[in-house]
Amino acid sequence: MRTFLLVAVCLVASISQGQQKNIQPPQKWGALPSEPESATRAFPPQLRSELGKLRDAALADDYAYNQLEHLTDSIGPRPAGSPQADAAAHYVADELGKLGLEVRLEPVPVPKFLRGNDSAELVGYPGQVDGTKQKIYVTALFGNSPTPETGITADVVVVNNFDELKALTREQVAGKIVLYNEIYDHHKAISGQAGAAYGEAVVYRASGALAASQMGAVGTLVRSAGDGAYRLPHTGWSSDAPIPAGAVSAEDASLIARLAAQGKVRIHLTLTTHRGPDTTGYNVVADVKGSEHPEQVVIVSGHLDSWDLGTGAIDDGAGVVVAMETAELLHRLNLHPKRTLRVIAWMNEEMSASGRDAYVKYHSAEVANHVAAIESDLGAEHPLGFHAKISEAAQKQLTPVQTVLAWFGANLIQLVPTSPETDIETLADKGVPALGIWQNGLTYFTYHHTPADTLDKIVPQELRENAACMAVMGYALADMTEPLQK
């Protein structure tokens, strides 16, 4: 037994020694990727520390929410050309003036949209019970021609896309109402690509009426450009067309399509909207003057106008107030950027973006001195980071900003080929680096352009995160030792 145990012990020892000879020493982890030299030069330690302070202050502050509460609950809907839009412009200007900014109200030509009676009924359809009708939830689109006061009644032709419309003959379309049943891509939206999903759907709202009119249609309806929920029709801009154009709720678009697959569907449609004479609105432009390079400009912005159905909390009061909070934080923390940080509340993004055109015309001599422009116009849900029309070299420069924003998961920078937002598009086309806050957009297009765009859709902590994104990126761009590389 002792001999057996001795042999066993020796055997185990021998195996162990052999295994140890074959075991390789643990591999050391390679060094983390080094920060680009351009980022190290652009972000000295003091600036990095200040960015962290800005982030922390924004995440603990309710300035933006309090401003948004006033814009939505006290002023209300702010369609361009309305008394509410004018009141909002003056309010924002006054609030920024209290922070010591140099404030200007720059005039913008704006159209006036007057909504009348928006209504629709199914008056004939397969399986209809005698003496009954069905109400359809519809809203007029800006740019359409109104129906007579008594409305129009016509059969419906349902198409899913422009190719299906083109495949029809003029005789199949003439005298009818065309319904575009293009479905918003919900799966793309919940994957963080809500803007892309919207872009695919909104083209039918934008140009569907014009295309249908050219084939003799007497009216058009479009499935609302957004997630289907709560039977809410989404209004919006449509290219000028000689026929009435409206958006129906996703649920009603599905109903009409199902019935049309079984037989003839007939609708009575009334859209008595009117376009009043052009009037004057205002961009609010306010500067935190740069301490070293005041001629160089970094824009932080959102658009102040909204549609008339809701109170414009997510579209785009939220963008305006997080830009305002950037100035408030710099004031409170006594920070003085090297370049001028310019807060802009754009007017009339919704009905032709004349605010951006007026700005570029008014500031044409200094466009070349614009270092960057940021806009937030995708609500106030959790931010993932930024969509950016910038160079790869500029993206690498911003590595320290990503580090600061990684603390709450907002550190992505996705390069895009075109301007990420509407109001900074003209500047982007002229070569100005353009960034848009990239929110996750999980519910934005459920409420976008509907009566449900109200303050209760805002989650205060998520609004604070958006304010932190705007403040950190805005101040970083305004205080970097070197401007972004183009």
C-alpha positions in Angstrom: 0.0 0.0 0.0 2.8 2.4 0.9 4.6 1.4 -2.3 1.4 2.2 -4.3 1.0 5.5 -2.6 4.6 6.5 -3.2 4.3 5.6 -6.9 1.0 7.5 -7.1 2.5 10.6 -5.5 5.6 10.4 -7.8 3.3 10.0 -10.8 1.2 13.0 -9.9 4.3 15.1 -9.3 5.7 14.0 -12.6 2.5 14.9 -14.5 2.3 18.2 -12.6 5.9 19.1 -13.6 5.2 18.1 -17.2 2.1 20.3 -17.3 4.0 23.2 -15.8 6.6 22.9 -18.5 3.8 23.1 -21.2 1.9 26.0 -19.5 2.7 29.3 -21.2 3.1 32.4 -18.9 -0.1 34.5 -18.9 -0.3 36.9 -21.8 -0.3 40.6 -20.8 -3.1 42.6 -22.2 -2.0 44.9 -24.9 -2.1 48.7 -24.1 -5.4 50.4 -24.6 -5.5 52.3 -27.9 -3.7 55.5 -27.5 -5.6 58.8 -27.8 -5.0 60.5 -31.1 -2.4 63.2 -30.9 -4.9 65.7 -32.4 -7.2 65.1 -29.4 -4.5 65.4 -26.9 -3.5 68.8 -28.4 -7.0 70.0 -28.6 -8.1 69.1 -25.1 -5.7 70.2 -22.3 -6.4 69.0 -18.7 -8.3 72.1 -17.7 -10.8 71.8 -20.5 -11.3 68.1 -19.7 -12.0 69.0 -16.1 -14.5 71.7 -17.2 -16.3 69.3 -19.5 -16.8 66.9 -16.5 -18.2 69.8 -14.4 -20.6 70.8 -17.2 -21.8 67.2 -17.5 -22.4 66.8 -13.8 -24.1 70.2 -13.4 -26.5 69.5 -16.3 -27.4 66.1 -14.9 -28.5 67.7 -11.6 -30.3 70.8 -13.1 -33.9 71.5 -14.0 -33.4 74.8 -15.8 -34.3 73.2 -19.2 -37.4 71.5 -17.9 -38.7 74.7 -16.2 -38.2 76.6 -19.5 -40.0 73.9 -21.4 -42.9 74.0 -19.0 -43.4 77.7 -19.7 -43.1 77.3 -23.5 -45.7 74.4 -23.6 -48.1 75.0 -20.7 -48.1 78.9 -20.6 -47.6 79.7 -24.3 -48.8 76.5 -25.9 -48.7 75.6 -29.6 -46.3 77.9 -31.6 -47.1 77.6 -35.3 -45.0 80.1 -37.4 -46.8 83.4 -37.8 -49.0 82.9 -34.7 -49.1 85.2 -31.6 -47.8 82.2 -29.6 -44.7 82.0 -31.8 -44.0 85.7 -31.4 -44.5 85.5 -27.6 -42.2 82.5 -27.4 -39.4 84.3 -29.4 -39.6 87.3 -27.1 -39.7 85.1 -24.0 -36.6 83.1 -25.0 -34.8 86.4 -25.9 -35.6 87.8 -22.5 -34.4 84.7 -20.7 -31.1 84.6 -22.5 -30.7 88.3 -21.9 -30.9 87.6 -18.2 -27.8 85.4 -18.5 -25.8 88.3 -20.0 -25.9 87.1 -23.6 -25.9 89.6 -26.5 -29.4 88.9 -27.9 -30.9 89.8 -31.3 -34.3 89.0 -32.8 -33.6 88.5 -36.5 -36.7 88.7 -38.8 -37.8 85.7 -40.8 -40.5 85.6 -43.5 -43.0 83.0 -42.5 -46.3 81.6 -44.0 -49.5 81.5 -42.0 -51.4 78.3 -41.7 -55.1 78.5 -40.8 -56.7 75.1 -39.9 -60.4 74.8 -40.5 -62.5 71.6 -40.5 -60.6 68.3 -40.8 -63.0 65.4 -41.1 -63.5 62.2 -43.1 -66.1 59.4 -43.2 -66.3 56.0 -44.8 -69.6 56.3 -46.7 -69.4 53.2 -48.8 -67.5 49.9 -48.2 -67.8 46.1 -48.4 -70.0 44.7 -45.7 -71.5 48.1 -44.8 -74.6 47.9 -42.7 -77.5 49.9 -44.2 -77.7 53.5 -42.8 -74.2 53.5 -41.2 -71.0 55.4 -41.7 -67.6 55.2 -40.1 -65.5 58.2 -38.9 -61.9 58.3 -40.0 -59.3 60.3 -38.0 -57.7 62.7 -40.4 -55.6 66.0 -40.3 -54.9 68.4 -43.1 -51.4 68.8 -44.4 -49.8 72.2 -45.0 -49.4 72.9 -48.7 -52.7 71.2 -49.7 -55.6 72.9 -51.5 -58.7 72.9 -49.4 -61.9 71.0 -50.3 -65.1 73.0 -50.7 -66.8 73.7 -47.4 -69.1 70.8 -48.1 -66.2 68.5 -48.8 -65.7 65.9 -51.6 -66.9 62.3 -52.0 -64.9 59.9 -54.1 -63.7 56.3 -54.4 -60.4 55.3 -52.9 -57.3 53.8 -54.6 -54.8 52.3 -52.2 -51.2 52.0 -53.1 -48.2 51.1 -50.9 -45.6 53.1 -52.7 -44.9 55.3 -55.7 -44.1 52.3 -58.0 -47.6 50.9 -57.4 -49.1 54.3 -58.3 -47.0 54.5 -61.5 -48.2 51.0 -62.5 -51.8 52.3 -62.6 -53.3 53.9 -65.6 -54.7 57.5 -65.5 -58.2 56.1 -65.9 -57.7 54.0 -62.7 -56.7 57.1 -60.7 -58.6 60.0 -62.2 -61.5 61.3 -60.1 -60.5 59.2 -57.0 -58.7 59.8 -53.7 -55.3 58.1 -53.5 -54.3 56.6 -50.1 -50.6 55.9 -49.6 -50.3 53.0 -47.2 -46.5 53.2 -46.6 -45.8 51.6 -43.2 -43.3 53.2 -40.8 -40.5 50.8 -40.0 -41.0 50.2 -36.3 -38.2 47.7 -36.1 -35.7 50.1 -37.6 -36.8 52.7 -35.1 -36.3 50.5 -32.0 -32.8 49.8 -33.3 -31.8 53.4 -32.9 -32.5 54.4 -36.5 -35.8 56.3 -35.9 -34.8 59.2 -38.2 -34.0 56.8 -41.0 -37.4 55.1 -40.6 -39.1 58.4 -40.7 -37.2 59.5 -43.8 -38.5 56.5 -45.7 -42.1 57.2 -44.7 -42.3 61.0 -44.9 -41.6 61.2 -48.6 -45.2 60.1 -49.3 -46.5 63.0 -47.1 -44.1 65.4 -48.8 -44.7 64.7 -52.5 -47.6 62.2 -52.6 -50.3 64.8 -53.4 -48.4 66.3 -56.2 -47.7 62.8 -57.8 -51.4 61.8 -57.5 -52.7 65.1 -58.9 -50.6 64.6 -62.0 -52.6 61.4 -62.6 -56.0 63.1 -62.1 -56.7 62.3 -58.5 -59.1 64.6 -56.7 -57.5 64.2 -53.3 -54.8 62.2 -51.4 -54.5 60.6 -48.0 -51.3 59.3 -46.5 -50.8 56.9 -43.7 -49.3 59.0 -40.9 -45.5 59.2 -41.0 -44.8 57.6 -37.7 -45.6 54.7 -35.4 -49.2 53.6 -35.4 -50.7 54.1 -31.9 -53.7 55.6 -30.3 -55.4 56.5 -33.6 -53.5 59.8 -33.8 -53.1 61.4 -37.3 -49.8 63.2 -37.8 -49.8 66.6 -39.6 -46.9 68.1 -41.4 -45.6 69.8 -44.5 -46.6 68.7 -48.0 -45.4 70.2 -51.3 -47.9 72.5 -52.9 -50.5 70.6 -54.9 -53.8 71.5 -56.6 -55.7 68.9 -54.6 -56.6 68.4 -50.9 -54.1 66.3 -48.9 -54.5 64.8 -45.5 -52.9 62.3 -43.1 -55.0 59.5 -41.6 -54.1 57.5 -38.5 -52.2 54.3 -39.0 -55.1 52.3 -37.7 -57.5 54.0 -40.2 -55.1 53.5 -43.1 -55.0 49.8 -42.3 -58.8 49.7 -42.1 -59.2 51.3 -45.5 -56.6 49.1 -47.1 -58.4 45.9 -45.7 -61.7 47.1 -47.0 -60.3 48.1 -50.4 -58.9 44.6 -50.8 -62.5 43.3 -50.7 -64.1 45.8 -52.9 -65.0 49.5 -53.5 -64.4 52.0 -50.7 -65.9 55.5 -50.8 -64.9 58.4 -48.6 -66.3 61.8 -47.8 -63.4 64.2 -47.1 -63.5 67.7 -45.7 -60.2 69.7 -45.3 -61.0 73.4 -45.2 -57.5 74.8 -44.3 -56.3 78.0 -45.7 -52.9 79.6 -46.2 -52.9 83.2 -45.0 -50.6 86.0 -46.3 -46.9 85.7 -45.3 -45.9 87.5 -42.1 -42.8 88.0 -40.0 -41.4 85.8 -37.3 -38.0 85.8 -35.5 -35.0 83.7 -35.1 -33.6 84.3 -31.6 -29.8 84.7 -31.9 -27.8 85.1 -28.7 -24.0 85.1 -28.2 -21.7 84.1 -25.4 -18.8 86.1 -26.7 -15.5 84.3 -27.2 -12.6 85.4 -25.0 -9.8 84.8 -27.6 -11.5 84.2 -31.0 -14.9 86.0 -30.9 -15.1 86.0 -34.6 -15.3 82.2 -34.7 -18.8 80.8 -34.0 -20.2 77.6 -32.6 -24.0 77.2 -32.8 -26.1 75.3 -30.3 -29.8 75.3 -31.3 -33.3 73.9 -31.7 -36.4 75.2 -33.5 -39.0 77.3 -31.6 -42.0 76.8 -33.9 -44.3 73.9 -33.6 -47.4 72.5 -35.3 -50.8 73.6 -34.0 -52.1 70.3 -32.8 -49.9 69.8 -29.8 -47.8 72.1 -27.6 -44.5 71.3 -29.2 -42.7 69.8 -26.2 -40.8 67.1 -28.1 -40.8 68.9 -31.4 -38.9 71.0 -30.7 -39.2 72.9 -27.5 -36.8 70.3 -26.0 -34.1 71.3 -28.5 -34.5 75.0 -27.7 -34.3 74.6 -23.9 -31.2 72.4 -23.9 -29.5 75.0 -26.1 -30.6 77.6 -23.6 -29.3 75.5 -20.7 -25.8 75.5 -22.3 -25.7 79.2 -21.9 -27.2 79.0 -18.4 -24.5 76.5 -17.3 -21.6 78.5 -18.7 -23.0 81.5 -16.8 -23.4 79.6 -13.5 -20.1 77.9 -13.7 -18.3 81.1 -14.9 -16.9 79.4 -18.0 -15.6 81.6 -20.8 -15.0 79.8 -24.1 -12.3 80.9 -26.5 -14.8 81.1 -29.4 -18.3 82.6 -29.5 -21.0 80.2 -28.5 -24.2 81.2 -30.2 -27.6 80.0 -29.0 -30.2 80.0 -31.8 -33.9 79.3 -31.5 -34.9 78.9 -35.1 -38.2 80.0 -36.5 -40.3 78.1 -39.1 -38.5 74.8 -39.4 -41.8 73.1 -39.9 -43.2 75.1 -42.9 -40.2 75.5 -45.3 -37.3 76.2 -43.0 -37.2 79.9 -43.9 -35.4 80.6 -40.6 -32.2 78.9 -41.7 -32.3 80.7 -45.0 -32.8 84.1 -43.4 -29.9 83.3 -41.0 -27.4 82.4 -43.8 -28.4 85.4 -45.8 -28.1 87.8 -42.8 -24.7 86.2 -41.8 -23.3 85.5 -45.2 -20.1 87.4 -44.5 -19.3 85.3 -41.5 -20.4 81.8 -42.6 -16.7 80.9 -43.2 -16.0 81.7 -39.5 -18.6 79.2 -38.2 -16.5 76.4 -36.6 -19.5 74.1 -36.0 -23.3 73.9 -35.7 -25.3 71.7 -33.4 -29.0 71.2 -33.4 -31.4 68.9 -31.4 -34.6 68.1 -33.2 -35.4 64.5 -32.3 -37.1 65.0 -29.0 -35.8 64.4 -25.5 -35.4 60.7 -25.1 -32.1 59.1 -23.9 -29.3 60.4 -26.2 -27.0 57.9 -27.7 -24.5 60.5 -28.9 -24.4 62.5 -32.2 -25.0 62.1 -35.9 -22.3 64.3 -37.4 -21.4 65.5 -40.9 -17.7 65.9 -40.0 -14.4 64.4 -41.2 -12.9 61.2 -39.8 -10.1 63.4 -38.5 -12.5 65.6 -36.7 -14.2 62.5 -35.2 -10.9 61.4 -33.7 -10.3 64.9 -32.3 -13.5 64.5 -30.3 -12.4 61.4 -28.4 -12.2 63.2 -25.1 -15.8 64.4 -25.5 -16.9 60.8 -26.0 -15.1 59.9 -22.8 -17.0 62.5 -20.8 -20.4 61.5 -22.3 -19.7 57.7 -21.9 -20.7 58.1 -18.2 -24.4 58.0 -19.2 -24.1 56.1 -22.5 -24.1 59.1 -24.9 -20.7 58.6 -26.5 -21.5 57.4 -30.0 -20.6 59.6 -33.0 -22.0 58.3 -36.3 -20.7 60.0 -39.4 -23.4 60.9 -41.9 -23.1 62.1 -45.5 -25.7 64.9 -45.2 -26.7 67.4 -42.6 -28.2 65.6 -39.5 -30.8 68.3 -38.9 -32.8 70.7 -41.1 -32.0 74.1 -39.7 -28.2 73.6 -40.0 -28.4 72.0 -43.4 -27.5 75.1 -45.4 -24.5 75.7 -43.2 -23.5 72.1 -43.6 -23.8 72.4 -47.3 -21.3 75.3 -47.1 -18.8 73.1 -45.3 -19.6 73.9 -41.7 -19.2 70.8 -39.5 -22.7 69.9 -38.4 -23.9 67.7 -35.5 -27.3 66.6 -34.3 -28.0 65.0 -31.0 -28.9 61.3 -31.6 -31.7 60.3 -29.3 -32.9 56.7 -29.3 -36.3 57.8 -30.7 -38.2 54.9 -29.3 -41.5 56.9 -28.9 -40.7 60.2 -30.7 -42.5 59.3 -33.9 -45.5 58.0 -32.0 -46.3 61.6 -30.8 -44.5 63.7 -33.5 -46.8 66.2 -35.2 -49.9 65.0 -33.2 -52.1 66.5 -30.5 -50.1 64.3 -28.0 -46.9 66.3 -28.3 -47.2 67.7 -24.8 -45.0 68.2 -21.8 -46.0 64.9 -20.1 -44.1 63.0 -22.8 -40.8 64.5 -21.4 -38.8 62.4 -18.9 -36.9 65.0 -16.8 -33.8 62.8 -16.3 -33.6 62.2 -20.1 -34.0 65.9 -20.8 -31.1 66.5 -18.4 -29.0 64.0 -20.4 -29.8 65.9 -23.6 -28.8 69.1 -21.9 -25.5 67.5 -20.8 -24.8 66.4 -24.4 -25.5 69.9 -25.9 -23.5 71.7 -23.2 -20.5 69.4 -23.2 -20.2 69.2 -27.0 -21.0 72.9 -27.5 -18.4 74.1 -25.0 -15.8 71.6 -26.2 -16.1 72.9 -29.8 -16.0 76.5 -28.6 -13.0 76.0 -26.3 -10.7 73.4 -28.1 -7.2 74.7 -28.6 -7.6 73.8 -32.3 -10.9 73.9 -34.3 -12.2 70.7 -35.9 -10.2 69.4 -38.8 -12.1 69.5 -42.1 
